[in-house]
Amino acid sequence: MVRADIVQPHAATPATWLNVAHAVALTPRLTIRVIMRVVPTLATIMVVGFSLLKLAPGDAIDQIMGAAGGASADNAAILRAHYGLDKPVWVQFLAYIQDLMHGNLGWSVRFNAPVSHLIADHAGPTIVLAFAGLVLALAVGVAGGIIMAACEQRLIGKIVSTLSIMLYSAPVFWISLMLIVLFSIRLHWLPSGNIETIGEDLGGIEWLYDRFLHLLLPAISLALFYAALYARVFRGSLIHEQSQDYVRTARAKGASSARVMVRHILPNALLPLSTIVGLNIGSMLGGAVVIETVYDWPGLGRLAYDAIMGRDFIVLLGVLLFASLFVVVANVLTDLGQRLLDPRLRIQ
Amino acid sequence: MEDASAATFKVTFDAKQPASLHRASSARHTGRLASVLFAARREGTLIAGAALLSVIFTLALVAPYAFPGDPLAITGPSFLWPGEAAGHSLGTDALGRDVAAGIAHGARFSLFVGMGAAFLSTLAGVAAGAVAGFFGGWADRSFVRVTEIFQTIPGFLLLMVLMEIVPPSLFSITGTIAFVSWPMMARVARTEFMALRSREFVLAARTLGYGPARIIVMEILPNALPPIIAIASVSVASAILMEAALAFMGLGDPNTVSWGLMIGNGREFLRTAWYLSAIPGGAIMATVLGFNLLADGLARYLNPHRADRASARTP
């Protein structure tokens, strides 16, 4: 007789294509559920965000007037009327919703450009940075977690685990600065900021290499904290899985330690990790904001920072909405990925 | 209610029963204290964390006596490297302000913000999580909706937006960080309360006619405390990190000494005087590390399944 809890819960790989087919078959229903969940969330964020930013003191006109060295109240009033900032808040709000329905996020006074264009221009660098950071963090985190779980009592395990909790405790912006001191200022290996070498007209491979060099430090800075977090989580789930009955069954069958680890423990231990990764996408974007200001990386974080400094709240609201949408999409993808990983999740 | 009635009605008064239903009291408590001390001897992380934190706390306490006067006052020549001149053990910054004084006074600020924010967010988070987890139904559904919104907005972005609205001060920074971070604690509390509400001791308390408030506070809360305490220590750490990042970006209070602000000010001189950024960053890391180690140690010590885990380590 086979006891359910002794049989490994993870489906074996041959069925993977079946899993994909199954997940695809579920997609329409899932899509509807996701939309039902996402739309109210984003709508609330929009309403709350709009009201909050109207509460903030000052506006972009003040800032422009200040930068221009002062101007008459009449001029300010004319400008406000031009941008519709003189109307009652609820009229502005309705106008904003109407614009949103047309895919229009408003007009930035500070940058003198449509907010949607600004976001489109700045989203690419942030997504590249966040994705590079995520891949790096996962690679280092999984490796670190395995070392910590497998060599718990040995020196190497202790070193990795000390390192991970120290990285986990260090401020991201400080790590960035220290990496700049070491790799840019002392060693001259890597550029200290910006997305490409300014003033050089590079093409093809050279352009790509230049971009890669500029990406390296920001991505490492972003990845280190999450690598430490993932390593700690992965260590925990590895240790949990090691003591499960299916591991004993696999050993009893005569599977080698390596096989037990790679084929049995790892796939199951990845599931809690994927949950943590999904939960942290928003916080990763937040981390990217700080990193972008340190490295002068022309992404959404930099845009949000400039918008705050210029009191251009419509831009800030746009970034907030876009980032939230990004997090929602990422969460849905995480859900789908987990369904592929674990057949149990497909049972409703 | 339906969960409770589904549970078997069986109340056993053995030693593993929750504290509040049998108060065999003071003897037990001293026993617990002794066992905490005993465990602390074994628990390296717990001691390391406590030791690190006691250094930082001492620094914060003695700051007004060791470095009297305004830490923002100019006290010597600018850009003295650490150890270069007596009286400025950690050097001076671009304006000739003493770095060591800044570190000591900054410790007070960081600890206050970190612990204050963690306290507020724990209070709010546990209250919300307890109600949602205990009552379920629409309370839980609206709870999930609200936390989902917080989870969707990148937290630091929200923090930046909020700091634009409130004028930066010690209390506003603390409150804002608490506002951004309570959902984490709330989710933990909700999970605990959901798991515990259908246990026999809760059913027993219901049978005795206790009201929901009394059951939540006197019966379930003491049993839900271990993970809450550990997470509270983590949230002190993350609040300190958030405050530092805000101050670094120039969104904090420019008239208070803060480690993050010191790093931000030193950033311009990274090429020539990197110690100005390195030293306050080291202080932040030490403090955050202390709270993280404490959290790790507490979680391991307070986890009821610890014994199983230790024995089940390798087959």
Interface residues (C-beta under 8 A of the other chain):
Chain A: R37 P40 T41 L42 T44 I45 V48 G49 L52 L53 L55 A56 P57 E152 I165 M166 Y168 S169 A170 P171 V172 F173 W174 L177 M178 I180 V181 I185 I239 Q242 S243 V247 R248 R251 L279 G282 S283 L285 G286 G287 V289 V290 T293 A304 Y305 I308 R311 F313 L316 V319 L320 A323 S324 V327 V328 N331
Chain B: R145 E148 I149 Q151 T152 I153 P154 G155 F156 L157 L158 L159 M160 V161 L162 E164 I165 A237 L241 A244 A245 F248 M249 L251 G260 I263 R267 L270 R271 W274 S277 A278 G281 I284 M285 V288 L289 N292 L293 D296 R309 A312 R313 T314 P315
